[in-house]
């Protein structure tokens, strides 16, 4: 018989007052978030958080050329998407309050969509509220968003892999729509 016991059995046998103690509560290490992705290679699932972080940086950098005309926009939107999800969990160590960070990040993400030519499935181009604001407000929003992005990078760029996957799927859908439209024009 094995001496190994599960956390569930230890918790069940613990005295009533100790059952909710932190030591008996299961937790999920931060470096495993997004690891069940089909795009994460098995060799990286077994590696350290540092290896995962390096893989994410390389994947974000490699996303640009892979997305043809939308490369710069794809990289920016993937990063902003990961930052937005990270902010929803009210992380520790933020330079600015969460509501301020979320607002600045969303304004800059929207501006990047419009400025970098991120494609729209509806064929209506994205517009930017930030571009219509005064230069002072634009500068302040970009400064706050840059600080938030830096905080996210210091935290290890959490949620980047799923954000890259979402961006890839979205842009592939746009490219598929464009190729179908081109084929229909050629057929007519």
C-alpha positions in Angstrom: 0.0 0.0 0.0 1.3 3.4 -0.9 2.1 6.1 1.7 0.9 8.8 -0.8 -2.3 10.5 0.2 -4.3 13.0 -1.7 -5.0 16.5 -0.5 -8.7 15.7 -0.4 -8.1 12.7 2.0 -5.8 14.8 4.2 -8.4 17.6 4.4 -11.2 15.1 5.1 -9.2 13.6 8.0 -8.1 17.0 9.4 -9.7 18.4 12.6 -12.8 20.6 11.9 -11.0 23.9 12.8 -8.1 23.1 10.3 -10.1 22.1 7.3 -10.2 25.6 5.7 -6.6 26.5 6.5 -4.5 27.7 3.7 -2.2 24.7 3.8 -5.1 22.4 3.1 -6.6 24.5 0.3 -5.6 23.5 -3.3 -3.9 26.2 -5.3 -2.9 26.5 -8.9 0.6 27.8 -9.6 0.6 31.0 -11.8 3.0 29.5 -14.3 0.5 26.8 -15.3 -2.2 29.3 -16.6 -2.8 28.6 -20.2 -0.7 25.5 -20.2 -3.5 23.2 -21.5 -3.6 25.1 -24.8 -3.2 23.0 -27.9 -0.6 25.5 -29.1 1.6 25.1 -26.1 4.2 22.4 -26.9 4.5 19.5 -24.5 8.1 20.3 -23.8 7.1 23.7 -22.4 4.5 22.2 -20.1 7.2 20.5 -18.1 9.6 23.5 -18.0 10.0 26.3 -15.5 8.0 29.6 -15.5 11.1 31.3 -17.0 10.9 29.0 -20.0 7.2 29.6 -20.4 7.8 33.4 -20.2 10.5 33.2 -22.9 8.2 31.1 -25.1 5.4 33.6 -24.7 7.7 36.5 -25.7 8.9 34.6 -28.7 5.4 33.6 -29.7 4.1 37.2 -29.5 7.1 38.3 -31.6 6.6 35.5 -34.1 2.9 36.3 -34.4 3.5 39.5 -36.4 5.0 38.0 -39.6 2.6 35.1 -39.5 -0.4 37.4 -39.7 0.6 39.0 -43.0 -0.8 42.6 -43.3 -2.1 42.6 -39.8 1.1 41.6 -38.0 1.7 44.8 -35.9 -2.0 45.1 -35.0 -2.1 41.3 -34.1 0.8 41.6 -31.7 -0.6 44.8 -30.0 -4.2 43.4 -29.7 -2.9 40.1 -28.3 -1.0 42.0 -25.6 -3.8 44.3 -24.8 -6.2 41.4 -24.6 -3.9 39.6 -22.1 -3.6 42.8 -20.0 -7.3 43.3 -19.9 -7.9 39.7 -18.6 -5.1 40.1 -16.1 -6.7 43.4 -14.8 -10.1 41.7 -14.3 -8.4 39.7 -11.5 -7.3 42.9 -9.6 -3.7 41.9 -9.5 -1.3 43.1 -6.8 1.5 45.5 -7.6 -0.3 47.8 -10.0 1.1 51.2 -10.3 -2.4 52.7 -10.7 -5.8 51.8 -9.3 -7.5 49.0 -11.2 -10.4 51.2 -12.7 -7.9 53.7 -13.9 -5.7 51.0 -15.4 -8.6 49.3 -17.1 -9.9 52.5 -18.6 -6.5 53.5 -19.9 -5.8 50.1 -21.3 -9.1 49.9 -23.1 -8.7 53.4 -24.6 -5.2 52.5 -25.9 -6.3 49.1 -27.2 -9.2 50.7 -29.1 -6.8 53.4 -30.5 -4.3 50.6 -31.6 -7.1 48.8 -33.4 -7.9 51.9 -35.4 -4.4 53.2 -35.9 -2.7 49.9 -36.8 -5.5 48.8 -39.1 -6.8 45.8 -37.2 -9.3 44.1 -39.4 -13.0 44.1 -38.7 -15.2 41.1 -39.5 -18.1 43.5 -40.1 -15.9 45.4 -42.7 -16.5 48.6 -40.7 -13.2 50.1 -39.7 -12.5 50.5 -36.0 -12.6 54.0 -34.6 -10.8 55.5 -31.7 -12.3 57.7 -28.9 -8.8 58.5 -27.7 -7.9 60.1 -31.1 -10.8 62.6 -30.6 -9.6 63.7 -27.2 -7.2 66.5 -26.4 -3.5 65.9 -26.7 -3.1 66.2 -22.9 -5.6 63.5 -22.3 -4.1 61.3 -25.0 -0.7 61.7 -23.4 -2.0 60.9 -19.9 -4.0 57.8 -21.1 -0.9 56.5 -23.0 1.3 57.1 -20.0 -1.1 55.2 -17.7 -1.5 52.4 -20.2 2.2 52.1 -20.6 2.6 51.8 -16.8 -0.1 49.1 -16.8 1.6 47.2 -19.6 4.9 47.4 -17.7 3.2 46.1 -14.6 1.8 43.2 -16.7 5.2 42.4 -18.1 6.7 42.4 -14.6 4.0 39.9 -13.5 5.2 37.5 -16.2 2.8 38.4 -19.0 -0.1 36.2 -17.7 -2.9 35.2 -20.1 -0.8 35.9 -23.2 -1.1 32.4 -24.8 -4.9 32.4 -24.8 -4.9 36.0 -26.1 -2.6 35.0 -29.0 -4.9 32.1 -29.8 -8.0 34.4 -29.9 -6.2 36.9 -32.1 -5.0 34.2 -34.5 -8.5 32.7 -34.8 -10.0 36.2 -35.4 -7.5 37.2 -38.1 -7.8 33.8 -39.7 -11.6 34.3 -39.9 -11.0 37.7 -41.5 -8.5 36.3 -44.0 -10.9 33.5 -44.9 -13.7 36.0 -45.4 -11.4 38.1 -47.6 -10.2 35.1 -49.7 -13.8 34.0 -50.2 -14.8 37.5 -51.3 -11.9 37.5 -53.8 -12.8 34.1 -55.2 -16.4 35.3 -55.7 -15.3 38.4 -57.5 -13.1 36.3 -59.8 -15.9 33.9 -60.5 -18.3 36.6 -61.5 
